Amino acid sequence: QVQLVESGGGLVQVGGSLRLSCAASRNIFSVNAMAWYRQAPGKQREFVAVTTSGGSTNYATSVKGRFAISSDSAKKTVYLQMNSLNSEDTAVYYCNFLSPQGSFWGPGTQVTVSS
């Protein structure tokens, strides 16, 4: 069974930075896309960023220019560098891997931005 594990969340002040990581278990054989989503309290889960096996990336408008997604295909790991954080970035962040085996989600990691 494929498992994803996120790390790197925590408490940061407005204007600060965090780097999230998400690693997949070794029994995921190939990945077509790796993405980050987030869910703030009382809101629906929303798309943040995606990177594909072809090397393309895409970002939500709200994070463009502040967040950067990258990946290490050999390690089956995806990263999210988050800069210039503000209170609206407070949420649980989830990674998602799309592969021929299916769509897999991590359990989430909390990011809290305090003023």
N, C-alpha and C positions, 0 to 999 in steps of 0.2 A: 504494500500500500504506500502510495506517495504521500510524503509529509513535508510541509513547509514550516520553517521556523524563522520568525522575525526577531530582530534584536536592534538595539540602538535608540529606542524611545526613551522618554524621560521628561524632566521639567527644565525649561529654558526660559530665559527672559526675552522680552520683545527685542527684536533685532539680532538675536542670537542664531546659532546654527546647530543642526543635528544631522547625523548621517545614519540612515536606517539600512539594515541588511536583511536579506531573506535568502535562506539556503534551502535547497530541495534535497530530499533523501536520494541516495544513490540509485534507487530503482526507478527513476524517471529517465527515460532513454533519450528523448529529444524534446526540445522546447521550441515552439513557434513564436511565442510572445511572452514577455514578462511585464507585469503591470503593477502599479500601486493604486489603491483606492483608499478612501477615508470616510469615516462616519462620525460626524459631530453629534453631541447630545440633542435628541429631538429631531434630527434630520435624517434623510435617506443617505445611504452610501453613495458616494460620488467618485467619479474617475479623477485620478490625479495625473498619472503619466504612464506611458507604455514604451517599451523597446521591443523590436522584433528581431527575429533571427537574421533578417536581411540587413539589420543595422539602422533601420529608421526609428525615429522617436517622435512622440507627440505628447503635448502637455495640455492640461486644462488652462484656460485663460487666466484663472486666478493665481496660478503658480508659475506661469511662463516668465522666464528671466530670473527667477529666484531659486527654483528647484532644478536639479539635474539628475536624470536617471542614467544608470550605466549597468553593465553586466559583465560577468566572467563566465563564459559558457562552459569552460573546463570545470569550474567549481560549481556550476549550476546555481549561481548566486546573482541576485540583483540588488542594486544599491539605489538609495535615494538621498542625494545630498540636498539638504534644505537650508537655505540661507535667508537672511532678512525675515525671520519668522515674526508673525503677528498673531494676535489673539484669535483671529479667524482660522488659523491653522490648527488650533486645538481640536483634536479628534483621535479616534482609534484608527491607526493606519494598517491596512491589510495588503499583503502581496497576493498576486494571482498569477499562476503559470498556465498557459494554454499549450497542450501537447496532443499528439495523436492518441494518447492514453486518456485524455479528458481535460477538464478544467479543475484546478486545485487552488485552494485558499489556505492561507496561514491563519492562525488564531487571532492575530492582531497584536499591535503594540501601541501603547498609549503615548501620545505626544501632548504635552500641556505647555502652553506659552503664557507666561505670567507678565503682568505689567508692573 
